[in-house]
């Protein structure tokens, strides 16, 4: 049996890249009683309804995580929640900070409170490498979101709702990523790159979805799950997509990092290596150490950064991924 067999799942921001791929994989490989797509964009829901028109157990619910009452209604009889809704564009969030806070911070508070009130079993929130040592508003709101999600375990009370976080890097091919941007700019013969030394973590949509599903299975509540994923130089990405194009160095944008970090030296004090991923455990009094998965504690001063990673994608490997 699949982990979600017979269960009702709700995905906030469900019409995004992650939500579409999650829906596709879960419906193909498991048998949930109901899968609810919760999002605020009616046109994207219309397009997604056409994609899954033959699936009788998919429901579409228009709503915003900012709207607590609407969210509570949507969570009625739901077993598991994937919280994927967020405002994510770094430059836009620098210019519209209040909007970022309303969705990424107040919205996650609504998810936590409504999940507890309606008796949801488990919630996993999607995070980002930008939440670790943030230098921009988007990263700061996601760090705050992570803290709120983990703290949700401390006051779920008799409902028994459990909350965890999955943190990973840039998603290959997702809307807003560098790949579709580079593919479009390829026609001009020039690819703009902020800095030739820049590195990023990379994960495919399918890998991200499968990692979230696995995390649901092994979570006890309170963990931040970080997959061991490869890095790539931004210049190699440009070569993989358009080797014939000229590269133009345009400088780092406001709020942008040269390299991304998913586990800092301070996080390392509470981090375990459990094989294919790292788990950052909470440093709070309610955490039951006996619940966590077995593994090895990472070395003192450990740092999981895109520039010092021991896994790297080559130009050829990226081309293979894009072709698939």
C-alpha positions as CSV (number, residue, x, y, z in Angstrom):
1,X,0.0,0.0,0.0
2,X,1.1,3.6,-0.7
3,X,1.5,6.0,2.2
4,X,-1.4,8.1,1.0
5,X,-3.8,5.3,0.1
6,X,-7.3,6.1,1.4
7,X,-6.2,9.5,2.8
8,X,-7.3,13.0,2.0
9,X,-4.4,15.4,1.0
10,X,-4.6,19.2,0.5
11,X,-1.9,21.1,-1.3
12,X,-1.7,24.9,-0.8
13,X,-0.5,26.6,-3.9
14,X,-1.4,23.4,-5.6
15,X,-1.5,24.8,-9.2
16,X,2.3,25.6,-9.0
17,X,5.0,23.5,-10.5
18,X,5.4,21.4,-7.4
19,X,1.7,20.9,-7.0
20,X,1.2,19.7,-10.5
21,X,4.0,17.2,-10.3
22,X,3.0,16.0,-6.8
23,X,-0.6,15.4,-8.1
24,X,0.7,13.5,-11.2
25,X,2.9,11.2,-9.1
26,X,0.5,10.5,-6.3
27,X,-2.4,9.8,-8.6
28,X,-0.3,7.5,-10.7
29,X,1.4,5.5,-7.9
30,X,-1.0,5.7,-5.0
31,X,-4.7,5.8,-4.3
32,X,-5.7,8.7,-2.1
33,X,-9.4,9.1,-1.2
34,X,-9.2,12.8,-2.2
35,X,-6.6,15.2,-3.4
36,X,-7.5,18.9,-2.9
37,X,-5.9,21.6,-4.9
38,X,-6.1,24.8,-2.9
39,X,-5.0,28.0,-4.7
40,X,-6.2,31.5,-5.6
41,X,-5.7,31.5,-9.4
42,X,-8.9,30.4,-11.1
43,X,-7.3,30.2,-14.6
44,X,-4.5,27.9,-13.4
45,X,-7.1,25.7,-11.7
46,X,-9.0,25.6,-15.0
47,X,-5.9,24.5,-16.8
48,X,-5.1,21.9,-14.2
49,X,-8.7,20.6,-14.3
50,X,-8.2,19.8,-18.0
51,X,-4.9,18.0,-17.2
52,X,-6.6,15.7,-14.6
53,X,-10.1,15.6,-16.1
54,X,-10.3,11.9,-15.8
55,X,-9.4,11.7,-12.1
56,X,-12.5,11.4,-9.9
57,X,-10.7,12.0,-6.6
58,X,-9.2,15.4,-7.4
59,X,-11.0,18.5,-6.1
60,X,-10.3,22.2,-6.7
61,X,-10.8,24.8,-4.0
62,X,-10.3,28.5,-4.7
63,X,-8.8,30.2,-1.7
64,X,-5.9,32.1,-0.3
65,X,-3.8,31.1,2.7
66,X,-4.3,34.6,3.9
67,X,-8.0,33.8,4.4
68,X,-8.2,31.9,7.6
69,X,-11.9,31.0,7.5
70,X,-11.7,29.8,3.9
71,X,-8.7,27.7,4.7
72,X,-10.4,26.1,7.7
73,X,-13.3,25.1,5.5
74,X,-11.0,23.6,3.0
75,X,-9.2,21.5,5.7
76,X,-12.3,19.8,6.9
77,X,-11.7,16.0,7.0
78,X,-8.1,16.5,5.5
79,X,-5.4,14.0,6.7
80,X,-2.2,15.5,5.3
81,X,-1.2,19.0,4.1
82,X,1.6,20.0,1.8
83,X,2.1,23.8,2.3
84,X,3.6,24.9,-1.0
85,X,1.9,28.4,-1.3
86,X,4.4,31.3,-1.2
87,X,5.5,34.5,-2.8
88,X,8.9,33.6,-4.1
89,X,10.4,36.2,-6.5
90,X,13.3,37.8,-4.7
91,X,13.3,41.2,-6.4
92,X,9.5,41.5,-6.2
93,X,9.6,40.7,-2.5
94,X,12.2,43.4,-1.9
95,X,9.9,45.9,-3.5
96,X,6.6,44.5,-1.9
97,X,7.7,43.5,1.6
98,X,4.2,43.7,3.2
99,X,2.8,41.3,0.6
100,X,5.6,38.8,1.3
101,X,4.8,38.9,5.0
102,X,1.1,38.5,4.5
103,X,1.5,35.3,2.5
104,X,4.8,33.8,3.7
105,X,4.4,34.5,7.4
106,X,0.8,35.3,8.3
107,X,-0.3,32.7,5.7
108,X,1.7,29.9,7.4
109,X,0.3,30.9,10.8
110,X,-3.2,30.3,9.3
111,X,-2.1,26.9,8.0
112,X,-0.8,25.9,11.4
113,X,-3.8,27.1,13.4
114,X,-6.4,25.7,11.0
115,X,-4.6,22.3,10.7
116,X,-4.7,22.0,14.5
117,X,-8.3,23.1,14.7
118,X,-9.4,20.6,12.1
119,X,-7.3,17.6,13.3
120,X,-5.0,17.3,10.4
121,X,-2.5,14.5,11.0
122,X,0.7,15.8,9.4
123,X,1.8,19.0,7.7
124,X,5.0,19.5,5.6
125,X,5.9,23.0,4.6
126,X,8.2,23.6,1.6
127,X,11.2,25.8,2.4
128,X,14.2,27.1,0.5
129,X,18.0,27.4,0.8
130,X,17.4,31.1,1.0
131,X,15.9,30.6,4.5
132,X,19.4,29.7,5.8
133,X,21.3,32.8,6.8
134,X,18.9,35.0,4.8
135,X,20.1,38.3,3.2
136,X,16.8,39.1,1.4
137,X,13.2,39.5,2.5
138,X,12.0,36.4,0.8
139,X,14.6,34.3,2.7
140,X,13.8,36.1,6.0
141,X,10.0,35.3,5.6
142,X,10.8,31.7,4.8
143,X,13.1,31.4,7.9
144,X,10.3,32.8,9.9
145,X,7.9,30.3,8.3
146,X,10.2,27.4,9.2
147,X,10.4,28.6,12.8
148,X,6.6,28.9,13.0
149,X,6.1,25.4,11.5
150,X,8.5,23.7,13.9
151,X,6.9,25.6,16.8
152,X,3.5,24.4,15.8
153,X,4.3,21.0,17.3
154,X,4.5,22.6,20.8
155,X,0.9,23.6,20.9
156,X,-0.9,21.1,18.8
157,X,-2.2,19.6,22.0
158,X,-4.7,16.7,21.9
159,X,-5.2,17.1,18.1
160,X,-1.8,15.5,17.7
161,X,-1.0,17.4,14.5
162,X,2.6,17.1,13.5
163,X,4.6,19.7,11.5
164,X,7.9,19.4,9.6
165,X,9.8,21.3,6.9
166,X,11.5,20.2,3.7
167,X,14.3,22.5,2.6
168,X,15.9,22.2,-0.9
169,X,17.5,24.4,-3.6
170,X,16.6,25.6,-7.1
171,X,14.2,23.3,-9.0
172,X,15.1,22.5,-12.5
173,X,12.5,23.6,-14.9
174,X,10.1,25.2,-12.4
175,X,8.4,28.4,-13.3
176,X,10.6,31.3,-12.5
177,X,13.9,29.3,-12.6
178,X,16.9,30.2,-14.6
179,X,16.3,27.4,-17.2
180,X,13.2,28.8,-18.9
181,X,14.7,32.3,-18.6
182,X,17.9,31.2,-20.4
183,X,15.9,29.3,-23.0
184,X,14.0,32.4,-23.9
185,X,17.0,34.6,-23.9
186,X,18.8,32.1,-26.1
187,X,17.1,33.6,-29.1
188,X,18.9,36.9,-28.5
189,X,22.4,35.3,-28.6
190,X,23.3,36.8,-25.2
191,X,22.8,35.2,-21.7
192,X,23.0,37.6,-18.7
193,X,24.8,36.1,-15.7
194,X,25.1,37.9,-12.4
195,X,28.5,36.6,-11.5
196,X,30.7,33.9,-13.1
197,X,31.6,32.5,-9.7
198,X,28.0,31.9,-8.7
199,X,26.9,28.4,-7.7
200,X,23.5,26.9,-6.9
201,X,22.0,23.7,-5.6
202,X,19.8,21.8,-8.1
203,X,17.0,19.3,-7.8
204,X,14.4,18.1,-10.3
205,X,10.7,18.5,-9.7
206,X,10.2,14.7,-9.5
207,X,13.1,14.4,-7.0
208,X,11.6,17.2,-4.9
209,X,8.1,15.5,-4.9
210,X,9.5,12.1,-4.0
211,X,11.6,13.6,-1.2
212,X,8.5,15.2,0.3
213,X,6.5,12.0,0.1
214,X,9.4,10.1,1.9
215,X,9.6,12.9,4.5
216,X,5.9,12.4,5.3
217,X,6.5,8.7,6.0
218,X,9.5,9.2,8.3
219,X,8.7,12.4,10.1
220,X,7.9,12.6,13.8
221,X,7.3,16.3,13.8
222,X,9.9,19.1,14.3
223,X,12.4,18.1,11.7
224,X,13.8,20.1,8.8
225,X,14.7,17.6,6.1
226,X,17.5,18.6,3.6
227,X,18.2,16.3,0.7
228,X,21.8,15.6,-0.5
229,X,21.6,17.3,-3.9
230,X,24.3,18.4,-6.3
231,X,25.6,21.9,-7.1
232,X,26.2,23.5,-10.4
233,X,28.1,26.6,-11.6
234,X,25.8,29.1,-13.3
235,X,28.3,29.4,-16.2
236,X,27.9,25.6,-16.8
237,X,24.2,26.0,-16.8
238,X,24.6,28.6,-19.6
239,X,26.9,26.3,-21.5
240,X,24.4,23.4,-21.2
241,X,21.5,25.4,-22.6
242,X,23.1,27.7,-25.2
243,X,26.9,27.0,-25.7
244,X,26.8,29.3,-28.8
245,X,25.6,32.3,-26.8
246,X,27.7,35.2,-25.5
247,X,27.8,35.5,-21.7
248,X,27.2,39.0,-20.3
249,X,28.1,39.6,-16.6
250,X,25.5,42.0,-15.2
251,X,26.3,41.9,-11.5
252,X,24.4,40.5,-8.5
253,X,20.9,41.7,-8.0
254,X,19.5,43.2,-4.8
255,X,19.1,40.4,-2.2
256,X,21.0,37.8,-4.2
257,X,23.7,35.5,-2.8
258,X,26.9,34.4,-4.6
259,X,26.5,30.9,-3.1
260,X,23.6,29.2,-1.3
261,X,23.7,27.5,2.0
262,X,21.2,24.9,3.3
263,X,22.8,24.0,6.6
264,X,24.9,26.5,8.5
265,X,27.6,25.9,11.1
266,X,25.0,26.8,13.8
267,X,22.4,24.4,12.4
268,X,25.1,21.6,12.3
269,X,25.0,21.3,16.1
270,X,21.5,19.7,15.7
271,X,22.0,17.9,12.4
272,X,22.1,14.2,11.6
273,X,23.2,12.5,8.5
274,X,20.7,9.7,7.8
275,X,22.0,8.5,4.5
276,X,20.4,10.2,1.5
277,X,19.5,13.4,3.4
278,X,20.3,15.5,6.5
279,X,17.9,16.2,9.3
280,X,18.0,19.3,11.4
281,X,16.3,18.6,14.7
282,X,14.8,21.3,16.9
283,X,16.6,22.6,19.9
284,X,13.5,23.0,22.2
285,X,12.4,21.3,25.4
286,X,9.4,19.5,23.9
287,X,11.5,17.5,21.4
288,X,11.7,13.8,22.2
289,X,15.1,12.7,21.0
290,X,14.0,9.1,21.0
291,X,11.6,9.8,18.1
292,X,14.2,10.8,15.5
293,X,15.6,8.6,12.8
294,X,18.9,6.9,13.4
295,X,22.0,8.3,11.8
296,X,25.3,10.0,12.4
297,X,25.8,13.4,13.8
298,X,27.6,15.7,11.3
299,X,31.1,17.0,12.2
300,X,31.5,20.1,14.3
301,X,31.6,23.2,12.0
302,X,29.8,21.3,9.2
303,X,28.3,23.5,6.4
304,X,26.2,22.4,3.5
305,X,27.0,25.1,0.9
306,X,26.7,25.1,-2.9
307,X,30.3,26.1,-3.4
308,X,31.8,23.5,-1.1
309,X,29.5,20.6,-2.0
310,X,31.0,17.3,-2.9
311,X,28.4,16.6,-5.6
312,X,28.5,18.6,-8.9
313,X,26.4,18.4,-12.0
314,X,28.4,18.6,-15.3
315,X,27.3,20.3,-18.4
316,X,26.6,16.9,-20.0
317,X,24.5,15.7,-17.0
318,X,22.4,18.8,-17.1
319,X,21.7,18.3,-20.8
320,X,20.6,14.8,-20.2
321,X,18.2,16.0,-17.5
322,X,16.7,18.6,-19.7
323,X,16.2,16.1,-22.6
324,X,14.3,13.8,-20.2
